Amino acid sequence: LHLLKYDTMQGRFTGEVEVVDGGFRVNGKEVKSFSEPDASKLPWKDLNIDVVLECTGFYTDKDKAQAHIEAGAKKVLISAPATGDLKTIVFNTN
């Protein structure tokens, strides 16, 4: 959570960030965190997830990221340079 609070590009986040069971809380909004190595086994459908923040560095192409969609997520945001026809966007840069 240190990098959420102190981002190199965006600067210091002035909101409240705290660790809670099963994830963390940002300004009172709870965010769940999982450590399942197989994305297709994650409970995205049961949790009605709109967007998955894919931060493992493993699911960086369309075929791999598709596992999150198959698990029930509506969209996947990959936090690493993507391969193939996927766009790589750096906030405040391009």
Backbone as CSV, one residue per row, in Angstrom:
resi,resn,N_x,N_y,N_z,CA_x,CA_y,CA_z,C_x,C_y,C_z
1,LEU,0.813,-1.197,0.000,0.000,0.000,0.000,0.855,1.259,0.000
2,HIS,2.130,1.078,0.276,3.031,2.230,0.276,2.997,2.947,-1.075
3,LEU,3.005,2.177,-2.177,3.023,2.792,-3.503,1.694,3.458,-3.852
4,LEU,0.601,3.049,-3.223,-0.668,3.744,-3.406,-0.599,5.109,-2.724
5,LYS,-0.031,5.119,-1.556,0.049,6.348,-0.770,1.115,7.316,-1.304
6,TYR,2.226,6.768,-1.819,3.343,7.599,-2.278,3.735,7.212,-3.701
7,ASP,2.995,7.681,-4.692,3.230,7.337,-6.090,4.261,8.276,-6.710
8,THR,5.223,7.718,-7.434,6.284,8.512,-8.052,5.726,9.502,-9.068
9,MET,4.798,9.074,-9.902,4.254,9.940,-10.954,3.139,10.863,-10.453
10,GLN,2.269,10.360,-9.603,1.088,11.117,-9.185,1.300,11.912,-7.902
11,GLY,2.375,11.616,-7.183,2.638,12.313,-5.929,1.966,11.622,-4.753
12,ARG,1.932,12.316,-3.627,1.394,11.744,-2.393,-0.131,11.747,-2.412
13,PHE,-0.730,10.584,-2.057,-2.181,10.465,-1.922,-2.546,10.950,-0.531
14,THR,-3.426,11.936,-0.449,-3.737,12.541,0.850,-4.903,11.866,1.572
15,GLY,-5.527,10.880,0.926,-6.638,10.177,1.555,-6.172,9.176,2.593
16,GLU,-7.141,8.475,3.178,-6.869,7.459,4.195,-6.700,6.090,3.554
17,VAL,-5.628,5.380,3.902,-5.366,4.031,3.405,-5.051,3.151,4.605
18,GLU,-5.756,2.010,4.725,-5.488,1.107,5.839,-5.692,-0.345,5.419
19,VAL,-4.969,-1.242,6.063,-5.091,-2.675,5.815,-6.251,-3.216,6.639
20,VAL,-7.089,-4.063,6.014,-8.184,-4.749,6.703,-8.129,-6.218,6.307
21,ASP,-8.860,-7.060,7.022,-8.902,-8.485,6.676,-9.378,-8.665,5.239
22,GLY,-8.618,-9.393,4.449,-9.003,-9.695,3.075,-8.727,-8.599,2.071
23,GLY,-8.025,-7.544,2.483,-7.730,-6.473,1.535,-7.293,-5.195,2.213
24,PHE,-7.812,-4.080,1.707,-7.473,-2.782,2.278,-8.646,-1.826,2.078
25,ARG,-8.578,-0.675,2.738,-9.649,0.316,2.671,-9.036,1.654,2.258
26,VAL,-9.691,2.312,1.292,-9.252,3.623,0.823,-10.408,4.597,1.014
27,ASN,-10.194,5.588,1.868,-11.241,6.580,2.162,-12.575,5.917,2.505
28,GLY,-12.512,4.844,3.292,-13.716,4.160,3.749,-14.262,3.110,2.796
29,LYS,-13.731,3.018,1.590,-14.194,2.032,0.587,-13.286,0.816,0.636
30,GLU,-13.888,-0.358,0.912,-13.095,-1.586,1.039,-12.758,-2.170,-0.329
31,VAL,-11.503,-2.612,-0.476,-11.010,-3.236,-1.703,-10.513,-4.626,-1.332
32,LYS,-11.069,-5.662,-1.966,-10.642,-7.033,-1.680,-9.369,-7.345,-2.449
33,SER,-8.533,-8.182,-1.845,-7.275,-8.598,-2.462,-7.206,-10.122,-2.436
34,PHE,-6.735,-10.719,-3.537,-6.650,-12.177,-3.651,-5.247,-12.588,-4.062
35,SER,-4.858,-13.828,-3.718,-3.550,-14.356,-4.122,-3.694,-15.732,-4.767
36,GLU,-4.673,-15.891,-5.624,-4.926,-17.136,-6.356,-4.086,-17.133,-7.634
37,PRO,-3.210,-18.125,-7.815,-2.343,-18.126,-9.001,-3.065,-18.403,-10.323
38,ASP,-4.254,-18.984,-10.289,-5.007,-19.291,-11.504,-6.198,-18.333,-11.599
39,ALA,-6.099,-17.357,-12.483,-7.134,-16.321,-12.588,-8.515,-16.887,-12.884
40,SER,-8.585,-18.009,-13.552,-9.894,-18.583,-13.881,-10.630,-19.104,-12.646
41,LYS,-9.931,-19.238,-11.511,-10.545,-19.726,-10.269,-10.975,-18.592,-9.328
42,LEU,-10.774,-17.352,-9.729,-11.136,-16.222,-8.872,-12.649,-15.986,-8.890
43,PRO,-13.208,-15.437,-7.793,-14.666,-15.330,-7.648,-15.274,-14.074,-8.271
44,TRP,-14.796,-13.662,-9.438,-15.262,-12.403,-10.026,-16.764,-12.397,-10.295
45,LYS,-17.301,-13.504,-10.769,-18.740,-13.552,-11.067,-19.563,-13.414,-9.788
46,ASP,-19.186,-14.152,-8.736,-19.912,-14.094,-7.461,-19.865,-12.700,-6.844
47,LEU,-18.759,-11.987,-7.057,-18.587,-10.653,-6.485,-19.096,-9.546,-7.408
48,ASN,-19.590,-9.922,-8.596,-20.089,-8.954,-9.578,-19.039,-7.880,-9.891
49,ILE,-17.844,-8.334,-10.236,-16.713,-7.436,-10.470,-16.795,-6.801,-11.853
50,ASP,-16.649,-5.483,-11.897,-16.630,-4.763,-13.166,-15.227,-4.737,-13.764
51,VAL,-14.227,-4.362,-12.943,-12.861,-4.201,-13.445,-11.876,-4.917,-12.525
52,VAL,-11.004,-5.733,-13.126,-9.911,-6.380,-12.395,-8.640,-5.594,-12.668
53,LEU,-7.904,-5.247,-11.621,-6.588,-4.635,-11.768,-5.571,-5.762,-11.762
54,GLU,-5.065,-6.125,-12.922,-4.133,-7.243,-13.081,-2.712,-6.729,-12.863
55,CYS,-2.159,-7.041,-11.684,-0.859,-6.501,-11.279,0.201,-7.571,-11.055
56,THR,-0.012,-8.778,-11.557,0.966,-9.846,-11.332,2.124,-9.790,-12.311
57,GLY,1.922,-9.170,-13.467,2.952,-9.174,-14.506,2.928,-10.434,-15.348
58,PHE,2.019,-11.355,-15.053,1.926,-12.609,-15.798,0.884,-12.540,-16.917
59,TYR,-0.272,-11.969,-16.626,-1.379,-11.929,-17.590,-1.268,-10.681,-18.471
60,THR,-0.215,-10.592,-19.286,0.059,-9.379,-20.057,-0.334,-9.462,-21.525
61,ASP,-0.938,-10.559,-21.950,-1.461,-10.597,-23.318,-2.951,-10.929,-23.268
62,LYS,-3.600,-10.733,-24.389,-5.060,-10.877,-24.445,-5.523,-12.280,-24.049
63,ASP,-4.837,-13.305,-24.530,-5.244,-14.683,-24.224,-5.153,-14.986,-22.734
64,LYS,-4.070,-14.554,-22.088,-3.920,-14.811,-20.649,-4.923,-13.996,-19.834
65,ALA,-5.078,-12.714,-20.169,-6.003,-11.848,-19.433,-7.449,-12.313,-19.587
66,GLN,-7.737,-13.040,-20.637,-9.074,-13.575,-20.882,-9.550,-14.472,-19.730
67,ALA,-8.621,-15.063,-18.979,-8.987,-15.910,-17.835,-9.807,-15.123,-16.811
68,HIS,-9.495,-13.832,-16.624,-10.276,-12.993,-15.704,-11.700,-12.799,-16.228
69,ILE,-11.826,-12.604,-17.532,-13.146,-12.432,-18.149,-13.957,-13.719,-17.999
70,GLU,-13.313,-14.848,-18.245,-13.990,-16.142,-18.109,-14.417,-16.411,-16.669
71,ALA,-13.690,-15.828,-15.695,-14.049,-15.982,-14.284,-15.187,-15.043,-13.881
72,GLY,-15.584,-14.136,-14.794,-16.730,-13.280,-14.512,-16.473,-11.789,-14.505
73,ALA,-15.217,-11.352,-14.633,-14.935,-9.915,-14.680,-15.415,-9.345,-16.009
74,LYS,-15.841,-8.084,-15.989,-16.298,-7.449,-17.223,-15.134,-6.851,-18.008
75,LYS,-14.113,-6.343,-17.295,-12.942,-5.731,-17.936,-11.696,-6.071,-17.128
76,VAL,-10.533,-5.994,-17.794,-9.248,-6.228,-17.132,-8.319,-5.068,-17.468
77,LEU,-7.730,-4.461,-16.444,-6.732,-3.415,-16.630,-5.380,-4.017,-16.275
78,ILE,-4.499,-4.133,-17.263,-3.180,-4.744,-17.067,-2.196,-3.654,-16.657
79,SER,-1.497,-3.843,-15.546,-0.593,-2.814,-15.021,0.852,-3.008,-15.467
80,ALA,1.050,-3.603,-16.621,2.392,-3.822,-17.175,2.292,-3.612,-18.679
81,PRO,3.417,-3.426,-19.357,3.338,-3.302,-20.817,2.659,-4.530,-21.423
82,ALA,1.591,-4.299,-22.155,0.832,-5.386,-22.767,1.446,-5.772,-24.110
83,THR,1.154,-6.981,-24.533,1.684,-7.456,-25.809,0.556,-7.574,-26.831
84,GLY,0.931,-7.770,-28.080,-0.060,-7.937,-29.137,-0.761,-6.639,-29.470
85,ASP,-2.071,-6.708,-29.723,-2.831,-5.533,-30.147,-3.420,-4.728,-28.981
86,LEU,-3.010,-5.024,-27.752,-3.496,-4.286,-26.587,-2.723,-2.981,-26.435
87,LYS,-3.423,-1.907,-26.080,-2.787,-0.603,-25.899,-2.112,-0.524,-24.538
88,THR,-0.949,0.126,-24.504,-0.286,0.446,-23.245,-0.429,1.943,-23.035
89,ILE,-1.042,2.337,-21.924,-1.285,3.744,-21.626,-0.658,4.061,-20.278
90,VAL,0.101,5.166,-20.229,0.693,5.632,-18.979,-0.011,6.931,-18.606
91,PHE,-0.743,6.907,-17.492,-1.516,8.058,-17.031,-0.620,9.284,-16.898
92,ASN,-1.087,10.417,-17.386,-0.364,11.695,-17.380,0.849,11.701,-18.295
93,THR,0.980,10.686,-19.164,2.114,10.647,-20.083,1.643,10.616,-21.531
94,ASN,0.713,9.721,-21.869,0.222,9.686,-23.259,-1.287,9.720,-23.322
